[in-house]
Amino acid sequence: MPTILENRDLIENFRNIEYLKHGNERQKLAFDEIKSYKIFEILEKYNPVLTGTIPIGIDLPESDLDIICECENHSEFKSYLSREFSDKKDFKIYSIEHYGIESTIAEFKTNNFLFEIFGQKIPTEKQNAYRHMIIENRILNEKGLEFKQKIKELKSDGLKTEPAFAKLLGLKGNPYIELLKLEIKTVDNNGKRCTSL
């Protein structure tokens, strides 16, 4: 099991997209695209984090770049995203209820990627997309390359990421909920229990 220090290091790594520079070709391309469009600088006040399949290397050629944000005011968030990104190709913005939580989503295309910016009134590290990614990354590290390849094959066959993990792990029920049950409880330096890797 990773130590608390390793947990924090990993969380810090995912919060700082510099790790993409040392990844595979698609991760390097994602880094260049995010930097060239100044995406994180524009979204800085919303505590953005890149989530999804590209950070953990199980993406497909059509996979998009998912960036989650914490927004207190959805109306203000929509206005800001529209002002900053509406000139991008195929821009659209809308709000939905996601598992009962108001969520605002903006989509647009750049030269190499479809971006999806997702905002909720929840700290980014507590949002399900982030939690799923941390859990999936730990599982991939534990299970090794063969497991990772099987996940990619299932995704190529049409399964979404969380259902693919659930299938290989033998999880029953809603895969999005069942995966969250695999979070490991750790203890922080103050002796307080916290959920982490």
Residue frames as a rotation matrix with the C-alpha (Angstrom) as fourth column:
MET 1
0.580 0.814 0.000 0.00
0.814 -0.580 0.000 0.00
0.000 0.000 -1.000 0.00
PRO 2
0.002 -0.611 0.791 1.39
0.437 -0.711 -0.551 3.47
0.900 0.346 0.266 -0.80
THR 3
-0.504 -0.202 -0.840 2.51
0.855 -0.252 -0.453 5.53
-0.120 -0.946 0.300 2.17
ILE 4
0.524 0.692 -0.497 0.80
0.637 -0.705 -0.310 8.79
-0.565 -0.154 -0.811 3.05
LEU 5
-0.114 -0.655 -0.747 3.78
-0.187 -0.725 0.663 10.65
-0.976 0.215 -0.040 1.57
GLU 6
-0.900 -0.203 0.386 3.41
0.296 0.367 0.882 8.73
-0.321 0.908 -0.270 -1.69
ASN 7
0.020 0.981 0.192 -0.30
0.975 0.024 -0.222 9.51
-0.222 0.192 -0.956 -1.70
ARG 8
0.532 0.175 -0.828 0.40
0.230 -0.971 -0.058 13.21
-0.815 -0.160 -0.557 -1.38
ASP 9
-0.533 -0.796 -0.286 3.14
-0.158 -0.238 0.958 13.09
-0.831 0.556 0.001 -3.99
LEU 10
-0.704 0.309 0.640 0.77
0.691 0.506 0.516 11.43
-0.164 0.806 -0.569 -6.46
ILE 11
0.416 0.892 -0.176 -2.02
0.840 -0.451 -0.302 13.90
-0.349 -0.022 -0.937 -5.78
GLU 12
0.252 -0.412 -0.875 0.47
-0.100 -0.911 0.400 16.73
-0.962 -0.013 -0.271 -6.22
ASN 13
-0.775 -0.576 0.261 1.66
0.151 0.232 0.961 15.15
-0.614 0.784 -0.093 -9.47
PHE 14
-0.319 0.729 0.605 -1.85
0.947 0.259 0.188 15.04
-0.020 0.633 -0.773 -10.91
ARG 15
0.599 0.542 -0.590 -2.49
0.563 -0.808 -0.171 18.62
-0.569 -0.230 -0.789 -9.87
ASN 16
0.150 -0.644 -0.750 0.62
-0.513 -0.699 0.498 19.78
-0.845 0.310 -0.436 -11.76
ILE 17
0.919 0.382 0.101 0.44
-0.123 0.520 -0.845 18.77
-0.375 0.764 0.524 -15.42
GLU 18
0.190 -0.934 -0.304 4.26
-0.970 -0.226 0.088 18.81
-0.151 0.278 -0.949 -15.74
TYR 19
-0.172 -0.244 0.954 4.10
-0.302 0.935 0.185 15.01
-0.938 -0.256 -0.235 -15.40
LEU 20
0.796 0.557 0.237 2.63
0.064 0.311 -0.948 14.86
-0.601 0.770 0.212 -18.92
LYS 21
0.574 -0.643 -0.507 5.95
-0.818 -0.467 -0.334 16.06
-0.022 0.607 -0.794 -20.37
HIS 22
-0.509 -0.821 0.258 7.53
-0.833 0.546 0.093 12.78
-0.217 -0.168 -0.962 -19.27
GLY 23
0.091 0.676 0.731 4.72
-0.327 0.714 -0.619 10.53
-0.941 -0.183 0.286 -20.49
ASN 24
-0.156 -0.053 0.986 3.81
0.748 0.646 0.153 8.85
-0.645 0.762 -0.061 -23.76
GLU 25
-0.847 -0.278 0.452 3.48
0.526 -0.554 0.645 10.72
0.071 0.784 0.616 -27.05
ARG 26
-0.032 0.928 0.372 -0.20
0.583 -0.285 0.761 11.54
0.812 0.242 -0.532 -26.55
GLN 27
0.553 0.165 -0.817 0.42
0.816 -0.304 0.491 12.83
-0.168 -0.938 -0.303 -23.03
LYS 28
-0.496 -0.801 -0.336 3.21
0.636 -0.598 0.488 15.06
-0.592 0.028 0.806 -24.35
LEU 29
-0.699 0.324 0.637 0.88
0.492 -0.429 0.758 16.31
0.519 0.843 0.141 -27.08
ALA 30
0.407 0.883 -0.234 -1.80
0.758 -0.183 0.626 17.01
0.510 -0.433 -0.743 -24.47
PHE 31
0.138 -0.459 -0.878 0.71
0.801 -0.470 0.371 19.01
-0.583 -0.754 0.302 -22.42
ASP 32
-0.841 -0.521 0.147 1.69
0.490 -0.617 0.615 21.10
-0.230 0.589 0.775 -25.45
GLU 33
-0.375 0.782 0.498 -1.95
0.550 -0.245 0.799 21.73
0.747 0.573 -0.338 -26.38
ILE 34
0.528 0.560 -0.638 -2.98
0.838 -0.225 0.497 22.74
0.135 -0.797 -0.588 -22.86
LYS 35
-0.133 -0.691 -0.710 0.02
0.685 -0.582 0.438 25.07
-0.716 -0.428 0.551 -22.62
SER 36
-0.854 -0.275 0.441 -0.37
0.519 -0.500 0.693 26.63
0.031 0.821 0.570 -26.06
TYR 37
-0.126 0.893 0.431 -4.01
0.413 -0.348 0.841 27.52
0.902 0.284 -0.325 -25.37
LYS 38
-0.812 -0.312 0.494 -3.21
-0.268 -0.552 -0.789 28.63
0.519 -0.773 0.364 -21.78
ILE 39
0.022 0.924 -0.382 -6.10
0.079 0.380 0.922 26.49
0.997 -0.051 -0.064 -20.52
PHE 40
0.110 0.012 -0.994 -4.93
0.922 0.372 0.107 26.17
0.371 -0.928 0.030 -16.93
GLU 41
-0.905 -0.402 -0.139 -3.99
0.425 -0.859 -0.286 29.82
-0.005 -0.318 0.948 -16.68
ILE 42
-0.598 0.754 0.273 -7.48
-0.345 -0.549 0.761 30.78
0.724 0.361 0.589 -17.83
LEU 43
0.354 0.815 -0.459 -9.14
0.025 0.483 0.875 28.34
0.935 -0.321 0.150 -15.41
GLU 44
-0.581 -0.788 -0.203 -6.76
0.159 0.135 -0.978 28.96
0.798 -0.601 0.047 -12.50
LYS 45
-0.676 0.314 0.666 -9.35
-0.705 -0.539 -0.461 30.51
0.214 -0.781 0.586 -10.16
TYR 46
0.442 0.895 -0.060 -11.51
-0.857 0.442 0.264 27.38
0.263 -0.065 0.963 -10.49
ASN 47
-0.048 -0.549 0.835 -8.84
-0.765 0.557 0.322 24.97
-0.642 -0.623 -0.447 -9.19
PRO 48
0.608 0.387 -0.693 -8.66
-0.784 0.433 -0.446 22.94
0.127 0.814 0.567 -12.46
VAL 49
-0.228 -0.654 0.721 -7.43
-0.524 0.707 0.475 19.34
-0.821 -0.270 -0.504 -12.61
LEU 50
-0.200 0.083 -0.976 -6.96
-0.919 0.329 0.216 17.21
0.339 0.941 0.010 -15.72
THR 51
-0.152 0.226 0.962 -8.78
-0.568 0.776 -0.273 13.90
-0.809 -0.588 0.010 -15.19
GLY 52
0.725 0.550 -0.415 -9.96
-0.656 0.366 -0.660 11.01
-0.211 0.751 0.626 -17.35
THR 53
0.916 -0.225 0.331 -7.98
0.263 0.962 -0.073 8.46
-0.302 0.154 0.941 -19.31
ILE 54
0.680 -0.692 0.244 -5.11
0.065 -0.275 -0.959 10.48
0.731 0.668 -0.142 -20.79
PRO 55
0.337 -0.602 0.724 -3.38
-0.896 -0.442 0.049 11.20
0.290 -0.665 -0.688 -17.45
ILE 56
0.188 -0.240 0.952 -3.27
-0.633 0.712 0.304 7.47
-0.751 -0.660 -0.018 -16.60
GLY 57
-0.585 -0.671 -0.456 -2.43
-0.744 0.220 0.631 6.26
-0.323 0.708 -0.627 -20.11
ILE 58
-0.635 0.422 0.647 -5.55
0.404 0.895 -0.187 4.24
-0.659 0.143 -0.739 -21.00
ASP 59
-0.001 0.618 -0.787 -6.93
-0.456 -0.700 -0.549 6.65
-0.890 0.358 0.283 -23.60
LEU 60
0.184 0.145 0.972 -8.08
0.797 0.556 -0.234 5.86
-0.575 0.818 -0.014 -27.11
PRO 61
-0.694 -0.520 0.498 -7.29
0.719 -0.538 0.441 8.02
0.039 0.664 0.747 -30.16
GLU 62
-0.167 0.724 0.669 -10.67
0.371 -0.582 0.723 9.75
0.913 0.369 -0.172 -29.81
SER 63
0.136 0.218 -0.966 -10.39
0.988 0.040 0.148 10.36
0.071 -0.975 -0.210 -26.04
ASP 64
0.536 0.121 0.835 -10.94
0.225 -0.974 -0.003 13.96
0.813 0.190 -0.550 -24.97
LEU 65
-0.696 -0.715 -0.064 -9.17
0.346 -0.255 -0.903 16.09
0.629 -0.651 0.425 -22.39
ASP 66
0.431 0.879 -0.203 -11.39
0.545 -0.074 0.835 16.32
0.719 -0.471 -0.511 -19.31
ILE 67
-0.748 -0.625 0.224 -10.72
0.221 -0.554 -0.803 19.22
0.626 -0.551 0.552 -16.97
ILE 68
0.229 0.834 -0.501 -12.74
0.846 0.084 0.527 19.44
0.482 -0.545 -0.686 -13.78
CYS 69
-0.634 -0.339 0.695 -13.28
0.057 -0.917 -0.395 22.74
0.772 -0.210 0.600 -11.97
GLU 70
-0.392 0.523 -0.757 -14.79
0.906 0.074 -0.417 23.97
-0.162 -0.849 -0.503 -8.73
CYS 71
-0.711 0.209 0.672 -17.35
0.159 -0.882 0.443 26.71
0.685 0.422 0.594 -9.37
GLU 72
-0.852 0.400 -0.337 -19.37
0.299 -0.158 -0.941 28.46
-0.429 -0.903 0.015 -6.69
ASN 73
-0.021 0.821 -0.570 -21.68
-0.310 -0.548 -0.777 30.23
-0.951 0.161 0.266 -9.14
HIS 74
-0.170 -0.032 0.985 -22.76
0.687 0.713 0.142 28.35
-0.707 0.701 -0.099 -12.27
SER 75
0.834 0.519 0.187 -24.10
0.504 -0.578 -0.641 31.44
-0.225 0.629 -0.744 -14.01
GLU 76
0.652 -0.675 -0.344 -20.80
-0.579 -0.737 0.349 33.28
-0.489 -0.029 -0.872 -13.53
PHE 77
-0.211 -0.734 0.645 -18.87
-0.076 0.670 0.738 30.15
-0.975 0.106 -0.197 -14.56
LYS 78
0.256 0.402 0.879 -20.88
0.822 0.389 -0.417 29.82
-0.510 0.829 -0.231 -17.78
SER 79
0.984 0.128 -0.124 -20.38
0.061 -0.896 -0.441 33.47
-0.168 0.426 -0.889 -18.62
TYR 80
0.329 -0.940 -0.092 -16.65
-0.624 -0.290 0.726 33.24
-0.708 -0.182 -0.682 -18.00
LEU 81
-0.265 -0.419 0.868 -16.20
0.294 0.823 0.487 30.08
-0.918 0.384 -0.095 -20.08
SER 82
0.586 0.558 0.587 -18.25
0.740 -0.073 -0.669 31.56
-0.330 0.826 -0.456 -22.90
ARG 83
0.907 -0.270 -0.322 -16.17
-0.308 -0.949 -0.073 34.71
-0.286 0.165 -0.944 -22.87
GLU 84
0.089 -0.988 0.129 -12.88
-0.645 0.042 0.763 32.80
-0.759 -0.152 -0.633 -22.88
PHE 85
-0.652 -0.442 0.616 -13.62
-0.027 0.826 0.563 29.89
-0.758 0.351 -0.550 -25.21
SER 86
0.346 0.928 0.138 -16.60
0.104 0.108 -0.989 30.68
-0.932 0.357 -0.059 -27.44
ASP 87
0.420 -0.254 -0.871 -14.27
-0.849 -0.450 -0.278 31.49
-0.321 0.856 -0.405 -30.34
LYS 88
-0.646 -0.683 0.341 -13.00
-0.546 0.726 0.419 27.90
-0.534 0.084 -0.842 -30.35
LYS 89
-0.665 0.323 -0.673 -14.24
-0.554 0.392 0.735 25.32
0.501 0.861 -0.081 -32.84
ASP 90
-0.180 0.727 -0.663 -17.58
0.175 0.687 0.705 23.61
0.968 0.010 -0.251 -32.04
PHE 91
-0.968 -0.180 0.174 -17.93
-0.117 -0.288 -0.950 25.46
0.221 -0.940 0.258 -28.73
LYS 92
0.072 0.997 -0.021 -21.00
-0.041 0.024 0.999 24.61
0.997 -0.071 0.043 -26.68
ILE 93
-0.927 -0.314 0.203 -21.94
-0.192 -0.068 -0.979 25.03
0.321 -0.947 0.003 -23.04
TYR 94
0.085 0.983 -0.165 -24.78
-0.289 0.183 0.940 23.55
0.953 -0.032 0.300 -21.01
SER 95
-0.590 -0.185 0.786 -25.82
-0.805 0.060 -0.590 22.58
0.062 -0.981 -0.184 -17.49
ILE 96
0.010 0.563 -0.827 -27.10
-0.213 0.809 0.548 19.22
0.977 0.170 0.128 -16.32
GLU 97
0.521 0.105 0.847 -27.88
-0.849 0.164 0.502 17.39
-0.087 -0.981 0.174 -13.09
HIS 98
-0.012 -0.616 -0.788 -25.09
-0.438 0.712 -0.550 14.83
0.899 0.338 -0.278 -12.63
TYR 99
-0.380 0.008 -0.925 -25.99
0.642 0.722 -0.257 12.34
0.666 -0.692 -0.279 -9.88
GLY 100
0.500 0.759 -0.418 -28.23
0.842 -0.311 0.442 15.05
0.205 -0.573 -0.794 -8.45
ILE 101
0.022 -0.586 -0.810 -25.51
0.572 -0.657 0.491 17.71
-0.820 -0.474 0.321 -8.52
GLU 102
0.927 0.299 -0.227 -25.73
0.024 -0.652 -0.758 20.77
-0.374 0.697 -0.611 -10.75
SER 103
-0.039 -0.953 0.299 -22.92
0.540 0.232 0.809 20.59
-0.841 0.193 0.506 -13.30
THR 104
0.748 0.172 -0.641 -21.84
-0.371 -0.692 -0.619 22.96
-0.551 0.701 -0.454 -16.04
ILE 105
0.127 -0.660 0.741 -20.02
0.574 0.658 0.488 21.58
-0.809 0.363 0.462 -19.07
ALA 106
0.563 -0.058 -0.825 -18.23
-0.611 -0.701 -0.367 23.41
-0.557 0.711 -0.430 -21.86
GLU 107
0.323 -0.450 0.833 -16.87
0.564 0.798 0.212 21.63
-0.760 0.401 0.512 -24.93
PHE 108
0.764 -0.119 -0.634 -14.64
-0.544 -0.648 -0.533 22.85
-0.347 0.752 -0.560 -27.75
LYS 109
0.776 -0.505 0.378 -12.04
0.603 0.771 -0.208 21.51
-0.186 0.389 0.902 -30.17
THR 110
0.387 -0.759 -0.523 -8.45
-0.550 -0.645 0.530 22.52
-0.741 0.083 -0.667 -30.72
ASN 111
0.010 -0.430 -0.903 -6.04
-0.992 0.109 -0.064 21.20
0.126 0.896 -0.426 -33.33
ASN 112
-0.630 -0.470 -0.619 -5.53
-0.435 0.873 -0.219 17.83
0.643 0.131 -0.754 -31.67
PHE 113
-0.905 0.245 -0.347 -8.15
0.423 0.603 -0.677 17.37
0.043 -0.759 -0.649 -28.94
LEU 114
0.131 0.938 0.321 -11.73
0.169 -0.340 0.925 17.78
0.977 -0.068 -0.203 -27.84
PHE 115
-0.921 -0.366 0.130 -11.71
-0.033 -0.260 -0.965 19.60
0.387 -0.894 0.227 -24.50
GLU 116
0.221 0.962 -0.161 -14.47
0.379 0.067 0.923 19.10
0.899 -0.265 -0.349 -21.93
ILE 117
-0.829 -0.414 0.375 -14.48
-0.126 -0.515 -0.848 21.50
0.544 -0.751 0.375 -19.00
PHE 118
0.047 0.824 -0.564 -16.69
0.459 0.484 0.745 20.31
0.887 -0.293 -0.356 -16.16
GLY 119
-0.731 -0.320 0.602 -17.67
-0.280 -0.664 -0.693 22.43
0.622 -0.676 0.396 -13.16
GLN 120
0.242 0.782 -0.575 -19.40
0.547 0.380 0.746 21.57
0.802 -0.495 -0.336 -9.89
LYS 121
0.356 -0.065 0.932 -19.75
-0.632 -0.751 0.189 23.32
0.688 -0.657 -0.309 -6.56
ILE 122
0.982 -0.184 0.044 -17.47
0.108 0.736 0.668 20.68
-0.155 -0.651 0.743 -5.03
PRO 123
0.272 -0.951 -0.147 -13.67
-0.695 -0.300 0.654 20.86
-0.666 -0.075 -0.742 -4.46
THR 124
0.319 -0.110 -0.941 -12.04
-0.893 0.298 -0.338 19.24
0.317 0.948 -0.003 -7.48
GLU 125
-0.694 -0.692 -0.198 -10.24
-0.580 0.700 -0.416 16.58
0.427 -0.174 -0.887 -5.45
LYS 126
-0.671 0.534 0.514 -13.60
-0.250 0.489 -0.835 15.43
-0.698 -0.689 -0.194 -4.04
GLN 127
0.171 0.730 -0.662 -15.34
-0.938 -0.086 -0.337 15.19
-0.303 0.678 0.670 -7.40
ASN 128
0.668 0.206 0.715 -16.03
-0.168 0.978 -0.125 11.69
-0.725 -0.036 0.688 -8.70
ALA 129
0.934 -0.339 -0.108 -13.96
-0.070 0.124 -0.990 12.13
0.349 0.932 0.092 -11.87
TYR 130
0.116 -0.930 0.348 -10.85
-0.831 -0.283 -0.480 12.83
0.545 -0.233 -0.806 -9.78
ARG 131
0.080 -0.022 0.997 -11.60
-0.833 0.547 0.079 10.08
-0.547 -0.837 0.026 -7.26
HIS 132
0.923 0.278 0.265 -12.16
-0.084 0.821 -0.565 7.54
-0.375 0.500 0.781 -10.05
MET 133
0.694 -0.701 -0.164 -8.87
-0.314 -0.090 -0.945 8.49
0.648 0.707 -0.282 -11.71
ILE 134
-0.079 -0.737 0.671 -6.89
-0.980 -0.066 -0.188 8.10
0.183 -0.672 -0.717 -8.47
ILE 135
0.319 0.288 0.903 -8.47
-0.547 0.834 -0.073 4.69
-0.774 -0.470 0.423 -7.80
GLU 136
0.993 0.105 0.048 -7.96
-0.017 0.542 -0.840 3.52
-0.115 0.833 0.541 -11.38
ASN 137
0.432 -0.901 -0.036 -4.34
-0.639 -0.278 -0.717 4.66
0.637 0.333 -0.696 -11.39
ARG 138
-0.117 -0.447 0.887 -3.64
-0.944 0.327 0.040 2.69
-0.308 -0.832 -0.461 -8.20
ILE 139
0.605 0.427 0.672 -5.29
-0.235 0.902 -0.362 -0.41
-0.760 0.061 0.647 -9.67
LEU 140
0.934 -0.294 -0.204 -3.29
-0.178 0.113 -0.977 -0.09
0.310 0.949 0.053 -12.91
ASN 141
0.083 -0.958 0.274 -0.06
-0.885 -0.198 -0.421 0.20
0.457 -0.208 -0.865 -10.92
GLU 142
-0.058 -0.042 0.997 -0.98
-0.776 0.631 -0.019 -2.86
-0.628 -0.775 -0.069 -8.84
LYS 143
0.644 0.506 0.575 -2.20
-0.108 0.803 -0.586 -5.05
-0.758 0.315 0.572 -11.70
GLY 144
-0.313 -0.931 0.186 0.47
0.123 0.155 0.980 -4.28
-0.942 0.330 0.066 -14.28
LEU 145
-0.703 -0.151 -0.695 0.71
-0.556 -0.492 0.670 -3.96
-0.443 0.858 0.262 -18.06
GLU 146
-0.928 0.372 0.012 -1.42
0.308 0.749 0.587 -6.94
0.209 0.548 -0.810 -19.03
PHE 147
-0.200 0.875 -0.442 -4.38
0.849 -0.070 -0.523 -5.60
-0.489 -0.480 -0.729 -17.04
LYS 148
-0.254 0.024 -0.967 -3.85
-0.146 -0.989 0.014 -2.16
-0.956 0.145 0.255 -18.57
GLN 149
-0.933 -0.136 -0.334 -3.91
-0.347 0.087 0.934 -3.64
-0.098 0.987 -0.129 -22.06
LYS 150
-0.676 0.736 -0.014 -7.13
0.730 0.673 0.123 -5.52
0.100 0.073 -0.992 -21.30
ILE 151
-0.086 0.614 -0.785 -8.75
0.480 -0.665 -0.573 -2.27
-0.873 -0.426 -0.238 -20.13
LYS 152
-0.495 -0.180 -0.850 -7.78
-0.518 -0.724 0.455 -0.59
-0.697 0.666 0.265 -23.40
GLU 153
-0.986 0.156 -0.052 -9.13
0.060 0.635 0.770 -3.55
0.153 0.757 -0.636 -25.40
LEU 154
-0.349 0.908 -0.232 -12.47
0.895 0.250 -0.369 -3.40
-0.277 -0.336 -0.900 -23.59
LYS 155
-0.062 0.276 -0.959 -12.62
0.055 -0.959 -0.279 0.35
-0.997 -0.070 0.044 -24.22
SER 156
-0.818 -0.287 -0.498 -11.83
-0.470 -0.166 0.867 -0.23
-0.332 0.943 0.001 -27.90
ASP 157
-0.833 0.554 0.013 -14.76
0.506 0.751 0.424 -2.65
0.225 0.360 -0.906 -27.97
GLY 158
-0.246 0.773 0.585 -17.06
0.157 -0.564 0.811 0.14
0.957 0.291 0.017 -26.76
LEU 159
0.395 0.373 -0.840 -17.05
0.864 0.159 0.477 -0.07
0.312 -0.914 -0.260 -22.97
LYS 160
0.677 -0.175 0.715 -16.61
-0.299 -0.953 0.050 3.11
0.673 -0.247 -0.697 -20.96
THR 161
-0.284 -0.954 0.098 -13.69
-0.478 0.053 -0.877 3.25
0.831 -0.296 -0.471 -18.54
GLU 162
-0.427 0.107 0.898 -15.43
-0.896 0.084 -0.436 2.51
-0.123 -0.991 0.060 -15.24
PRO 163
0.709 0.693 0.135 -17.51
-0.657 0.717 -0.233 -0.39
-0.258 0.076 0.963 -16.66
ALA 164
0.487 -0.618 -0.617 -14.29
-0.310 0.538 -0.784 -1.84
0.817 0.573 0.071 -18.13
PHE 165
-0.585 -0.686 0.432 -12.62
-0.630 0.048 -0.775 -1.77
0.511 -0.726 -0.460 -14.71
ALA 166
-0.035 0.661 0.750 -15.71
-0.926 0.261 -0.274 -3.25
-0.376 -0.704 0.603 -13.08
LYS 167
0.802 0.347 -0.485 -15.80
-0.548 0.751 -0.369 -6.08
0.236 0.562 0.793 -15.62
LEU 168
0.115 -0.859 -0.499 -12.18
-0.200 0.472 -0.859 -7.07
0.973 0.199 -0.118 -15.09
LEU 169
-0.748 -0.403 0.527 -12.42
-0.547 -0.076 -0.834 -6.71
0.376 -0.912 -0.163 -11.31
GLY 170
-0.618 0.578 -0.532 -15.70
0.504 0.811 0.297 -8.64
0.603 -0.085 -0.793 -11.11
LEU 171
-0.938 0.298 -0.175 -17.60
-0.045 -0.608 -0.793 -5.75
-0.343 -0.736 0.584 -9.53
LYS 172
-0.432 0.873 0.226 -21.40
0.874 0.344 0.344 -6.01
0.222 0.346 -0.911 -9.52
GLY 173
0.335 0.658 -0.674 -23.86
0.752 -0.618 -0.231 -3.15
-0.569 -0.429 -0.702 -9.59
ASN 174
0.993 0.062 0.103 -23.28
0.109 -0.831 -0.546 0.41
0.051 0.553 -0.832 -10.78
PRO 175
0.363 -0.932 -0.017 -19.58
0.863 0.343 -0.370 0.50
0.351 0.120 0.929 -11.78
TYR 176
-0.022 -0.359 0.933 -19.25
0.066 -0.932 -0.357 4.22
0.998 0.054 0.045 -11.04
ILE 177
0.597 0.314 0.738 -20.41
-0.695 -0.257 0.672 3.68
0.401 -0.914 0.064 -7.45
GLU 178
0.977 -0.194 -0.090 -18.68
0.214 0.892 0.397 0.35
0.003 -0.407 0.913 -6.90
LEU 179
0.240 -0.945 0.223 -15.29
0.604 -0.035 -0.796 1.75
0.760 0.326 0.562 -7.96
LEU 180
0.121 -0.158 0.980 -15.56
-0.480 -0.873 -0.081 4.50
0.869 -0.461 -0.181 -5.35
LYS 181
0.925 0.268 0.271 -15.82
-0.367 0.433 0.824 1.80
0.103 -0.861 0.498 -2.69
LEU 182
0.671 -0.727 -0.144 -12.23
0.675 0.680 -0.287 0.80
0.307 0.095 0.947 -3.55
GLU 183
0.393 -0.534 0.748 -10.76
-0.381 -0.836 -0.396 4.00
0.837 -0.129 -0.532 -2.11
ILE 184
-0.008 -0.497 -0.868 -8.21
0.727 0.593 -0.346 3.20
0.686 -0.634 0.356 0.58
LYS 185
0.928 0.306 0.211 -8.55
0.054 -0.674 0.737 4.89
0.368 -0.673 -0.642 3.92
THR 186
-0.099 -0.983 -0.153 -5.33
0.620 0.059 -0.782 6.39
0.778 -0.172 0.604 5.25
VAL 187
0.658 0.213 -0.722 -4.42
0.730 -0.417 0.542 8.42
-0.185 -0.884 -0.430 8.32
ASP 188
0.596 -0.451 0.664 -2.95
0.148 -0.752 -0.643 11.89
0.789 0.482 -0.381 7.95
ASN 189
-0.406 -0.913 -0.043 -0.18
0.247 -0.064 -0.967 13.33
0.880 -0.403 0.251 10.14
ASN 190
-0.531 0.280 0.800 -2.71
-0.753 -0.589 -0.293 14.57
0.389 -0.758 0.524 12.70
GLY 191
-0.950 0.136 0.282 -4.14
-0.037 0.845 -0.534 11.09
-0.311 -0.517 -0.797 13.20
LYS 192
-0.085 0.966 -0.242 -7.34
-0.599 -0.244 -0.763 12.00
-0.797 0.080 0.599 11.37
ARG 193
-0.257 0.059 0.965 -8.76
0.531 0.842 0.090 9.43
-0.807 0.536 -0.248 8.96
CYS 194
-0.016 0.237 -0.971 -8.92
-0.663 -0.729 -0.167 10.57
-0.748 0.641 0.169 5.37
THR 195
0.699 0.286 0.656 -9.74
0.276 0.738 -0.616 9.02
-0.660 0.612 0.436 2.03
SER 196
0.094 -0.721 -0.687 -6.87
-0.792 -0.472 0.388 8.76
-0.604 0.507 -0.615 -0.39
LEU 197
-0.213 -0.265 -0.940 -5.26
-0.885 0.459 0.071 6.24
0.413 0.848 -0.333 -2.71
